[in-house]
Amino acid sequence: MKFQPTDYKLMDVGTGRIFEDAGWSLADPQAPAPSLVRAVYSEEKFSPRDDLNGLYRYAGWLPIKRTLRRSHAPVTYKSKGLGDLLGMDNLFITLSGYVPKRGARMETCSFKETEAFSVCARLPKNDKRILVVQSAGNTARAFARVCSDNNIPIVICIPNDNVSDLWFTSKLKSCVKVIATPHGTDYYDAIALGEKLCKDPRYLAEGGAKNVARRDGMGTTVLSAVEVIGRIPDAYFQAVGSGTGAIAAWENACRLEKDGRFGRNKMRVYCVQNSPYTLMYDSWKAGSGDLVPISPEDSRRNAEVILAKVLSNRRPPYSLAGGLFDVLTASGGDFFKVSNDEIVYWMLQFYNKEGYDIFPASASAVAALKKALDDGSVRKDETVMLNITGAGMLNATSRGFELKEPDLVLSTELSAEEVIASVDKLF
C-alpha cells in the first residue's frame, strides 16, 4: 500500500495562529516575536500503525511525506537493576541504541536517528536541494547513516574536535559530505559555517529545533514510553545540549493529554548539563528567560573539558516561545548539573545493573535522577521515564568500524561566497 503523507498544519506557539506548511516552514512568517512552530495533526488520537516498520509506526504524529529504509523506534522497558539500586518501583527506561537483547537496533547507537528519519522523510523524494545539518557529534552520525542508506545528498558541518563521533560500521556513500571547522572551535562555529553555506538556495538548512520533523521524531521516545506504561509519566529525565528533545517530549505529552486516554499531562521535565558547560542550567537557576552571557572563548574552553561533548550549544532554543524555558516553567520541572566524575560513575553503575554500555550524555541523565531522588524532587514511588539517548556502542562496533574524515576543513573567517565555492567542488 502506497504511503499517504501525514495530514497536518502548523501552529505558532507564541500566538496560536494556525497556518499551512509551505513545505519546509521553520517559522510563522507573520510572527511578531521569535517562536517555535508546532505541528497540529488531523489525527488527534495516538494510533501506532502496525502496517509500518520502525519509527514510522508513529507516522500519524510525524510531519512526513514518505517512509525511508532501515528505521528503528525507541524501546521502553521497566527497569529492574537500576530501579532496585535507586529504590524505585516504577522506573521505565526508554532506550535508543544498539542493544539487540532489549530489542533496540539503532546502529548509530543514538536517539538522533529518530530525528534523522523524520526530517529526511519530510523532504519530497524529488527535491533537488542539498540538505545541510550542523552537529556536535551524534546528530552528524545519524544523518550521515540515514542519508547514505537512502541516497539523500547532505552536507554535515561539525567541529573538527568532534569528528571522532563519525564512526560507522559500514562505508558511507558519496552523497554524504562532511565539512569541519578547525581544531579549537565549537558547535556554534559549525552552526555559523552551515548558515554561510545556506545563503545559496541550492542548499537547504535542516533548521534544528525549529524543524517540526526533528522535534516530533525525537518525541517518539514519549510515545514509546506511554505505549508500555499506559499513561503519561510523572517525571521525565534527559541530558540536553540544545534542549530540543525535552521540548519534543513535552509537546507529545500535551498531544497525549488531548487524546484523553492517558491521563493529565503532569509530566515534570528534568534536564541536566555536564559541568562546566552549564549555560542553560545557569540561566534557569538565575530565574532568567534569557540566556546568561557567555563568551565564545569560555564556551569553547568549557566544551573542550566536558566528557559529554554533545551537551554543548551556546545558541540553544531556550528563550523563544515554546522553548525550553517555557517547557520547564509549564511542567514544573528543573535543571541539574553533573561532573565528569559523576558521569563515569553512573556509566559503570548502569552497565553493572542493566547489562549494556551507555554514552556519557545518558549517564548524565542517570546522575540527575539520583540527585532528584536525594533532594526530594522526585518520589521513589512515582512513575519516571528515563530517556537513555545513546547506548550499545561496544555491541555495535564489536566487528569493527571506520572513521569518516572531513572532506574539507574550512576556516571560520571565510566569507559565505568562499564557503559555497569550496563545498560546490565536492559535488
Order of alpha helices (4+ residues) and beta strands (2+ residues): beta-beta-beta-beta-alpha-beta-beta-beta-alpha-beta-alpha-beta-beta-beta-alpha-beta-alpha-alpha-beta-alpha-beta-alpha-alpha-alpha-beta-alpha-alpha-beta-alpha-beta-beta-alpha
